[in-house]
Amino acid sequence: MRYTILTLFPGLVRPWLSESLLKKALEKGLIAVEVVDLRAFGLGRHRTVDDTPYGGGAGMVIRPDVAVAALESVLPADEVILLSPAGEPFTQALAEELAGKSHLVLLSGRYEGFDARVEAFATRVLSIGDYVLMGGEVAALAVLEATARLIPGVIGDPQSHREDSFVRGLLDYPQFTRPPEFRGLRVPEVLLTGHHQEVARWRRKEALRRTLLLRPELLREARVGALEVQWLAELDREG
């Protein structure tokens, strides 16, 4: 998979690629990441990239001629993704879809964002949540991480993908490790038994419990079987 991130602040992005699993994936050639400085396409002696908004108002807007010149320098791509709070929600299902592509371009804005006409040159406008950041770099890196971890070889155990939160529309079950007791808080006894079927049953039920408690709206579209529907009814009665 090849990623291209267009940003006014390459120094915010590059350190993220120099640690942990992303670094290893780059070294193994499983992914490639190009970071392109939008200011290199700025206008005039001062490399101007933005201007005041038509109609007035606070802040500056990134010019469409600058953004599109930068974008066209890195095409072709399977997807051109503009990161914006106004975009469609980025989900695990969408991450799985995008992970099957060969080249993603991520447009990362600053200030008041890109001139709205830049959206015409994107294939998707994505949001990572209902809040506003100082810029799109964090959002671009979120898309990179969420998709790159699904590429074979990036994460050591492929089974972990199938147990992620949201894969079936549910939150993940709670995880525990040593010590078995910490400040009066004990690991659930079933996890210490070594009984794999009981552990699997507990995990399925706890994933339902967690989702019901923390994100009940997910249950409307979650993929659950008849037994899990029965468990949900029991959990609902327990309150």
C-alpha positions as a Markdown table, in Angstrom:
| # | Residue | x | y | z |
|---|---|---|---|---|
| 1 | Met | 0.0 | 0.0 | 0.0 |
| 2 | Arg | 1.2 | 3.5 | -0.9 |
| 3 | Tyr | 0.1 | 6.5 | 1.1 |
| 4 | Thr | 0.7 | 10.2 | 0.2 |
| 5 | Ile | -0.1 | 12.8 | 2.8 |
| 6 | Leu | -0.4 | 16.5 | 1.7 |
| 7 | Thr | 0.2 | 18.9 | 4.5 |
| 8 | Leu | 1.5 | 22.3 | 5.4 |
| 9 | Phe | 3.4 | 20.8 | 8.3 |
| 10 | Pro | 5.4 | 17.7 | 7.3 |
| 11 | Gly | 7.3 | 17.9 | 10.6 |
| 12 | Leu | 4.1 | 16.9 | 12.4 |
| 13 | Val | 3.8 | 13.7 | 10.3 |
| 14 | Arg | 7.2 | 12.3 | 9.8 |
| 15 | Pro | 8.0 | 11.6 | 13.5 |
| 16 | Trp | 4.9 | 9.4 | 13.6 |
| 17 | Leu | 6.4 | 7.2 | 11.0 |
| 18 | Ser | 9.7 | 6.6 | 12.8 |
| 19 | Glu | 8.4 | 4.5 | 15.7 |
| 20 | Ser | 6.6 | 1.2 | 16.4 |
| 21 | Leu | 4.8 | -0.9 | 13.9 |
| 22 | Leu | 4.6 | 1.8 | 11.2 |
| 23 | Lys | 8.3 | 2.1 | 11.2 |
| 24 | Lys | 8.7 | -1.7 | 10.9 |
| 25 | Ala | 6.1 | -1.9 | 8.1 |
| 26 | Leu | 8.0 | 0.8 | 6.2 |
| 27 | Glu | 11.3 | -1.0 | 6.7 |
| 28 | Lys | 9.7 | -4.3 | 5.4 |
| 29 | Gly | 8.3 | -2.5 | 2.4 |
| 30 | Leu | 4.7 | -3.5 | 3.4 |
| 31 | Ile | 3.7 | 0.2 | 3.1 |
| 32 | Ala | 5.2 | 3.3 | 1.6 |
| 33 | Val | 4.5 | 6.8 | 2.8 |
| 34 | Glu | 5.3 | 10.0 | 1.0 |
| 35 | Val | 4.8 | 13.3 | 2.8 |
| 36 | Val | 4.3 | 16.3 | 0.5 |
| 37 | Asp | 4.7 | 19.9 | 1.6 |
| 38 | Leu | 1.8 | 22.0 | 0.3 |
| 39 | Arg | 4.0 | 25.1 | 0.7 |
| 40 | Ala | 6.2 | 23.8 | -2.1 |
| 41 | Phe | 3.3 | 24.7 | -4.4 |
| 42 | Gly | 2.7 | 28.1 | -2.9 |
| 43 | Leu | 2.6 | 31.2 | -5.1 |
| 44 | Gly | 5.2 | 33.9 | -5.5 |
| 45 | Arg | 8.4 | 34.6 | -3.7 |
| 46 | His | 6.7 | 34.0 | -0.3 |
| 47 | Arg | 5.1 | 30.7 | -1.3 |
| 48 | Thr | 1.7 | 31.9 | -0.4 |
| 49 | Val | -0.8 | 29.0 | 0.2 |
| 50 | Asp | -3.8 | 30.8 | 1.7 |
| 51 | Asp | -6.0 | 33.9 | 1.5 |
| 52 | Thr | -8.8 | 35.6 | 3.3 |
| 53 | Pro | -12.3 | 34.1 | 2.9 |
| 54 | Tyr | -14.8 | 35.7 | 0.4 |
| 55 | Gly | -17.7 | 37.2 | 2.3 |
| 56 | Gly | -15.4 | 38.0 | 5.3 |
| 57 | Gly | -14.9 | 36.2 | 8.6 |
| 58 | Ala | -12.0 | 35.1 | 10.7 |
| 59 | Gly | -9.1 | 32.9 | 9.6 |
| 60 | Met | -7.5 | 32.0 | 6.3 |
| 61 | Val | -8.5 | 29.5 | 3.7 |
| 62 | Ile | -6.1 | 27.3 | 1.7 |
| 63 | Arg | -6.3 | 28.3 | -2.0 |
| 64 | Pro | -7.7 | 25.7 | -4.5 |
| 65 | Asp | -5.0 | 26.4 | -7.1 |
| 66 | Val | -2.3 | 25.5 | -4.6 |
| 67 | Ala | -4.1 | 22.4 | -3.2 |
| 68 | Val | -4.9 | 21.0 | -6.6 |
| 69 | Ala | -1.4 | 21.6 | -8.0 |
| 70 | Ala | 0.0 | 19.6 | -5.1 |
| 71 | Leu | -2.7 | 16.9 | -5.6 |
| 72 | Glu | -2.1 | 16.5 | -9.3 |
| 73 | Ser | 1.6 | 16.1 | -8.7 |
| 74 | Val | 1.0 | 12.8 | -6.9 |
| 75 | Leu | -1.8 | 11.3 | -9.0 |
| 76 | Pro | -2.9 | 8.8 | -10.1 |
| 77 | Ala | -4.4 | 7.3 | -6.9 |
| 78 | Asp | -7.2 | 4.9 | -6.0 |
| 79 | Glu | -8.7 | 7.4 | -3.5 |
| 80 | Val | -8.2 | 11.0 | -2.8 |
| 81 | Ile | -9.4 | 11.6 | 0.7 |
| 82 | Leu | -10.0 | 15.1 | 2.1 |
| 83 | Leu | -10.1 | 15.2 | 5.9 |
| 84 | Ser | -12.8 | 17.5 | 7.2 |
| 85 | Pro | -15.2 | 17.6 | 10.2 |
| 86 | Ala | -18.0 | 17.9 | 7.5 |
| 87 | Gly | -17.1 | 14.5 | 6.0 |
| 88 | Glu | -18.7 | 11.1 | 6.3 |
| 89 | Pro | -17.8 | 9.3 | 9.5 |
| 90 | Phe | -14.7 | 7.1 | 9.2 |
| 91 | Thr | -15.6 | 3.6 | 10.4 |
| 92 | Gln | -13.9 | 0.2 | 10.8 |
| 93 | Ala | -15.9 | -1.0 | 7.8 |
| 94 | Leu | -14.5 | 1.9 | 5.7 |
| 95 | Ala | -11.0 | 1.2 | 7.0 |
| 96 | Glu | -11.3 | -2.4 | 5.7 |
| 97 | Glu | -12.5 | -1.2 | 2.3 |
| 98 | Leu | -9.6 | 1.3 | 2.0 |
| 99 | Ala | -7.0 | -1.2 | 3.1 |
| 100 | Gly | -7.6 | -3.1 | -0.1 |
| 101 | Lys | -6.5 | -0.1 | -2.2 |
| 102 | Ser | -3.0 | 0.4 | -3.6 |
| 103 | His | -2.6 | 4.2 | -3.3 |
| 104 | Leu | -4.4 | 6.6 | -0.9 |
| 105 | Val | -3.9 | 10.3 | -1.0 |
| 106 | Leu | -4.8 | 12.1 | 2.2 |
| 107 | Leu | -5.4 | 15.9 | 2.0 |
| 108 | Ser | -4.6 | 17.5 | 5.4 |
| 109 | Gly | -5.8 | 21.1 | 5.8 |
| 110 | Arg | -5.1 | 23.9 | 8.3 |
| 111 | Tyr | -6.6 | 27.2 | 9.3 |
| 112 | Glu | -10.2 | 27.3 | 8.1 |
| 113 | Gly | -9.6 | 24.4 | 5.8 |
| 114 | Phe | -9.5 | 24.1 | 2.0 |
| 115 | Asp | -11.4 | 26.2 | -0.4 |
| 116 | Ala | -14.7 | 24.2 | -0.9 |
| 117 | Arg | -13.9 | 23.7 | -4.6 |
| 118 | Val | -11.1 | 21.3 | -3.6 |
| 119 | Glu | -13.8 | 18.8 | -2.7 |
| 120 | Ala | -14.5 | 18.4 | -6.4 |
| 121 | Phe | -11.1 | 16.9 | -6.8 |
| 122 | Ala | -11.5 | 14.4 | -3.9 |
| 123 | Thr | -13.2 | 11.0 | -4.1 |
| 124 | Arg | -14.1 | 11.1 | -0.4 |
| 125 | Val | -14.5 | 13.6 | 2.4 |
| 126 | Leu | -13.9 | 11.9 | 5.7 |
| 127 | Ser | -14.3 | 12.9 | 9.4 |
| 128 | Ile | -12.8 | 11.1 | 12.3 |
| 129 | Gly | -15.3 | 12.6 | 14.8 |
| 130 | Asp | -17.6 | 15.4 | 15.7 |
| 131 | Tyr | -15.0 | 17.9 | 16.9 |
| 132 | Val | -12.5 | 20.3 | 15.3 |
| 133 | Leu | -8.8 | 19.9 | 15.4 |
| 134 | Met | -6.1 | 22.5 | 14.7 |
| 135 | Gly | -5.4 | 20.7 | 11.4 |
| 136 | Gly | -6.0 | 17.5 | 9.4 |
| 137 | Glu | -2.7 | 15.8 | 10.2 |
| 138 | Val | -4.0 | 13.8 | 13.2 |
| 139 | Ala | -7.0 | 12.7 | 11.1 |
| 140 | Ala | -4.8 | 11.7 | 8.2 |
| 141 | Leu | -2.6 | 9.6 | 10.5 |
| 142 | Ala | -5.7 | 8.0 | 12.0 |
| 143 | Val | -6.8 | 6.8 | 8.6 |
| 144 | Leu | -3.2 | 5.7 | 7.8 |
| 145 | Glu | -3.0 | 3.6 | 11.1 |
| 146 | Ala | -6.5 | 2.2 | 10.8 |
| 147 | Thr | -5.9 | 0.9 | 7.3 |
| 148 | Ala | -2.2 | 0.0 | 7.5 |
| 149 | Arg | -2.8 | -2.4 | 10.5 |
| 150 | Leu | -5.1 | -4.4 | 8.3 |
| 151 | Ile | -2.4 | -5.1 | 5.6 |
| 152 | Pro | -1.0 | -8.6 | 6.0 |
| 153 | Gly | 2.3 | -8.6 | 7.9 |
| 154 | Val | 1.9 | -5.2 | 9.5 |
| 155 | Ile | 0.6 | -6.8 | 12.7 |
| 156 | Gly | 2.1 | -10.1 | 13.7 |
| 157 | Asp | -1.0 | -12.0 | 14.6 |
| 158 | Pro | -3.7 | -11.8 | 11.9 |
| 159 | Gln | -6.3 | -13.2 | 14.3 |
| 160 | Ser | -6.2 | -9.9 | 16.2 |
| 161 | His | -7.9 | -8.2 | 13.3 |
| 162 | Arg | -10.9 | -10.5 | 13.6 |
| 163 | Glu | -11.3 | -9.7 | 17.3 |
| 164 | Asp | -11.1 | -5.9 | 17.0 |
| 165 | Ser | -13.8 | -3.5 | 18.2 |
| 166 | Phe | -16.4 | -2.8 | 15.5 |
| 167 | Val | -15.5 | -5.8 | 13.3 |
| 168 | Arg | -19.0 | -7.3 | 14.1 |
| 169 | Gly | -20.4 | -3.9 | 15.0 |
| 170 | Leu | -19.6 | -4.5 | 18.7 |
| 171 | Leu | -17.1 | -3.1 | 21.1 |
| 172 | Asp | -14.3 | -5.4 | 22.0 |
| 173 | Tyr | -14.4 | -7.4 | 25.3 |
| 174 | Pro | -12.3 | -6.1 | 28.2 |
| 175 | Gln | -8.7 | -7.4 | 28.3 |
| 176 | Phe | -6.6 | -8.4 | 31.4 |
| 177 | Thr | -3.0 | -9.4 | 32.2 |
| 178 | Arg | -0.8 | -10.1 | 35.2 |
| 179 | Pro | -1.0 | -9.7 | 38.2 |
| 180 | Pro | -4.3 | -11.6 | 38.8 |
| 181 | Glu | -5.1 | -9.1 | 41.6 |
| 182 | Phe | -4.2 | -5.4 | 41.7 |
| 183 | Arg | -5.3 | -3.1 | 44.6 |
| 184 | Gly | -8.3 | -5.2 | 45.3 |
| 185 | Leu | -9.4 | -5.5 | 41.7 |
| 186 | Arg | -9.3 | -9.2 | 40.5 |
| 187 | Val | -9.2 | -10.6 | 37.0 |
| 188 | Pro | -12.4 | -12.5 | 36.2 |
| 189 | Glu | -12.0 | -16.1 | 37.4 |
| 190 | Val | -13.1 | -17.6 | 34.1 |
| 191 | Leu | -10.0 | -16.2 | 32.4 |
| 192 | Leu | -7.7 | -18.0 | 34.8 |
| 193 | Thr | -9.3 | -21.4 | 34.3 |
| 194 | Gly | -7.7 | -22.3 | 30.9 |
| 195 | His | -11.1 | -23.5 | 29.7 |
| 196 | His | -11.1 | -22.1 | 26.1 |
| 197 | Gln | -14.8 | -22.6 | 25.4 |
| 198 | Glu | -15.8 | -20.8 | 28.6 |
| 199 | Val | -13.4 | -18.0 | 28.0 |
| 200 | Ala | -14.8 | -17.6 | 24.4 |
| 201 | Arg | -18.3 | -17.5 | 25.8 |
| 202 | Trp | -17.4 | -15.0 | 28.5 |
| 203 | Arg | -15.7 | -12.7 | 25.9 |
| 204 | Arg | -18.7 | -12.8 | 23.6 |
| 205 | Lys | -21.0 | -11.9 | 26.4 |
| 206 | Glu | -18.8 | -9.2 | 27.8 |
| 207 | Ala | -18.5 | -7.6 | 24.3 |
| 208 | Leu | -22.3 | -7.4 | 24.3 |
| 209 | Arg | -22.4 | -6.1 | 27.8 |
| 210 | Arg | -19.9 | -3.4 | 27.0 |
| 211 | Thr | -21.6 | -2.3 | 23.8 |
| 212 | Leu | -25.0 | -2.2 | 25.6 |
| 213 | Leu | -23.6 | -0.1 | 28.3 |
| 214 | Leu | -21.3 | 2.3 | 26.4 |
| 215 | Arg | -22.5 | 2.4 | 22.8 |
| 216 | Pro | -26.1 | 0.9 | 22.6 |
| 217 | Glu | -26.7 | 2.6 | 19.2 |
| 218 | Leu | -24.2 | 0.2 | 17.6 |
| 219 | Leu | -26.5 | -2.8 | 18.4 |
| 220 | Arg | -29.0 | -1.6 | 15.8 |
| 221 | Glu | -26.7 | -2.8 | 13.0 |
| 222 | Ala | -24.4 | -5.3 | 14.8 |
| 223 | Arg | -24.0 | -8.8 | 13.4 |
| 224 | Val | -25.2 | -11.0 | 16.3 |
| 225 | Gly | -26.5 | -14.6 | 16.4 |
| 226 | Ala | -29.6 | -16.0 | 18.1 |
| 227 | Leu | -27.8 | -16.9 | 21.3 |
| 228 | Glu | -26.4 | -13.3 | 21.5 |
| 229 | Val | -29.9 | -11.9 | 21.0 |
| 230 | Gln | -30.9 | -14.0 | 24.0 |
| 231 | Trp | -27.9 | -12.8 | 26.1 |
| 232 | Leu | -28.8 | -9.2 | 25.2 |
| 233 | Ala | -32.3 | -9.7 | 26.5 |
| 234 | Glu | -30.9 | -11.1 | 29.7 |
| 235 | Leu | -28.4 | -8.2 | 30.1 |
| 236 | Asp | -31.1 | -5.7 | 29.4 |
| 237 | Arg | -33.2 | -7.2 | 32.2 |
| 238 | Glu | -30.2 | -7.1 | 34.6 |
| 239 | Gly | -30.0 | -3.4 | 33.9 |
